[in-house]
Amino acid sequence: MLRLFVALDFPDDIRRRLAGLGGGVPGARWTEEENLHLTLRFIGEVPDDMAGDIDAALAGVTAPAFDLTLDGVGVFGAGRASRVLWAGVERSEPLIHLQSKIESALVRAGLAPEERKFTPHVTLARLKDAPQDRIGRFIAERGLFRAGPFPIDQFTLYRSHLGRTGPVYEAVAEYRLDG
């Protein structure tokens, strides 16, 4: 079985800026700098023999290259259920278009449709019993974060290897965008 997802990578300077946001929240497990990305579609575990169909489907996706801007920070969940600190993404029709085309291609390849609404974000940290006052302070102090615009000219299929010290992401294939 392979654990797969489709994502956008960032230039090194953007990753450094994102990683620099980390700290100050007890109970946060911060995303390693090299793992910072924007997930377009989490695929999950699939049989090894399905990887070729997924690759072929993604290779058929055509969409224009575009610029992306990261904007603000926030949290998924509330109170004791706070679970993820994230960096937001400025509204981008080309991003929504690309994600929709990827979703359609993967469904045609035999995957079940994604049930969750696409909410573009970059996971900065996963939370476990983090104090609400510290989460609030993190958001207040970093709420004006902004990075970009920067060019997006490809998307990547990743394999995720889960380990005791956290996930390791392996790029399986890259797909160029037009323009």
C-alpha positions in Angstrom: 0.0 0.0 0.0 1.1 3.5 -0.8 0.0 6.6 1.2 -0.3 9.5 -1.3 -1.2 13.1 -1.6 -1.0 15.9 -4.2 0.5 19.2 -3.2 2.0 22.5 -4.2 5.6 23.2 -3.1 7.0 26.6 -2.1 10.2 28.4 -2.9 12.9 27.9 -0.2 12.5 31.5 1.1 8.7 31.1 1.6 9.3 27.8 3.5 11.9 29.6 5.7 9.3 32.4 6.4 6.6 29.8 7.2 9.0 27.8 9.5 9.9 31.1 11.2 6.3 31.5 12.4 6.7 28.4 14.7 7.1 28.5 18.4 5.4 29.8 21.5 2.5 27.2 21.7 3.0 24.3 24.2 1.5 21.1 22.8 2.2 22.1 19.2 4.0 19.6 16.9 5.5 22.0 14.3 5.8 20.9 10.7 9.4 20.5 9.6 10.5 23.2 7.1 11.1 20.7 4.3 7.5 19.3 4.8 5.7 22.6 4.4 3.3 22.5 1.5 -0.3 23.2 0.4 -2.3 20.0 0.0 -4.5 20.0 -3.1 -5.9 16.5 -2.5 -5.1 13.9 0.2 -5.4 10.5 -1.5 -4.6 8.2 1.4 -3.6 4.6 1.2 -4.0 2.9 -2.2 -2.8 -0.4 -3.6 0.6 -0.2 -5.3 -0.9 -1.2 -8.6 -3.2 1.9 -8.6 -0.2 4.3 -8.6 0.1 4.1 -12.4 -3.5 5.1 -12.9 -3.1 8.0 -10.5 0.0 9.2 -12.2 -1.6 9.0 -15.7 -4.7 10.9 -14.4 -2.6 13.7 -12.9 -0.4 13.8 -16.1 -3.5 14.6 -18.0 -4.4 17.7 -15.9 -3.9 20.9 -17.8 -4.1 24.3 -16.1 -2.2 27.6 -16.3 0.7 28.6 -14.1 -0.3 31.3 -11.6 1.0 33.4 -8.7 0.0 32.6 -5.1 0.0 34.7 -2.0 -0.1 33.4 1.6 -2.1 35.6 3.9 -2.8 35.3 7.7 -2.8 32.5 10.2 -5.6 30.7 12.0 -6.7 27.5 13.7 -9.0 24.6 12.9 -11.1 23.6 15.8 -12.1 25.6 18.8 -11.4 25.5 22.5 -10.1 22.1 23.6 -10.8 20.8 20.1 -8.2 23.1 18.5 -6.2 20.8 16.3 -4.3 22.6 13.6 -2.5 26.0 13.3 -2.3 27.1 9.7 -1.2 29.8 7.3 -3.9 31.0 5.0 -4.0 31.5 1.3 -5.3 34.7 -0.4 -8.3 33.8 -2.6 -7.1 32.5 -5.9 -9.4 31.4 -8.7 -6.5 29.6 -10.6 -5.8 27.6 -7.4 -9.4 26.6 -7.1 -9.5 25.7 -10.8 -6.4 23.5 -10.5 -7.7 21.7 -7.4 -11.0 21.1 -9.1 -9.3 19.6 -12.2 -7.1 17.4 -10.0 -10.1 16.2 -8.0 -12.0 15.3 -11.2 -9.0 13.5 -12.7 -8.6 11.4 -9.6 -12.3 10.5 -9.4 -12.1 9.4 -13.1 -9.0 7.3 -12.1 -11.2 5.4 -9.6 -10.8 7.2 -6.3 -13.8 8.2 -4.2 -14.7 11.9 -4.3 -13.3 14.0 -1.5 -16.1 14.7 0.9 -14.5 17.7 2.6 -14.6 21.2 1.1 -11.3 22.4 -0.2 -9.9 24.9 2.3 -6.5 26.0 1.0 -4.0 26.3 3.9 -0.5 25.4 5.0 -0.4 23.3 8.2 2.1 24.9 10.5 1.5 22.7 13.6 -0.8 20.0 14.9 -2.1 20.7 18.4 -2.7 18.4 21.4 -4.0 20.1 24.5 -2.5 23.4 23.6 -3.5 26.3 26.0 -6.1 28.5 24.4 -4.4 31.7 25.6 -1.2 30.7 23.8 -3.1 29.9 20.6 -4.8 33.2 20.8 -1.5 35.0 21.3 0.0 33.1 18.4 -2.8 34.2 16.1 -2.7 37.8 17.3 1.0 38.2 17.0 1.2 36.6 13.5 -2.2 37.4 12.1 -0.7 39.9 9.6 1.6 37.4 8.1 1.8 37.7 4.3 4.2 36.1 1.8 4.2 36.5 -2.0 3.1 36.6 -4.6 5.3 33.8 -5.8 5.0 31.6 -8.9 3.3 28.2 -9.0 4.3 26.4 -12.2 3.9 22.7 -11.1 2.2 20.4 -8.6 3.6 17.2 -7.1 2.4 13.7 -6.2 3.9 12.7 -2.9 4.3 9.5 -1.0 4.1 9.8 2.8 6.2 7.5 5.0 4.9 7.6 8.6 7.5 7.2 11.3 8.0 7.7 15.0 9.6 11.1 14.5 7.0 12.3 12.0 6.2 11.9 8.3 8.8 11.8 5.6 7.5 13.0 2.2 8.9 11.6 -1.0 8.2 13.3 -4.3 6.9 10.6 -6.7 6.1 12.7 -9.8 5.9 16.4 -10.8 3.4 17.9 -13.2 4.1 21.1 -15.0 1.5 23.8 -15.4 1.1 25.7 -18.7 2.7 29.1 -19.2 
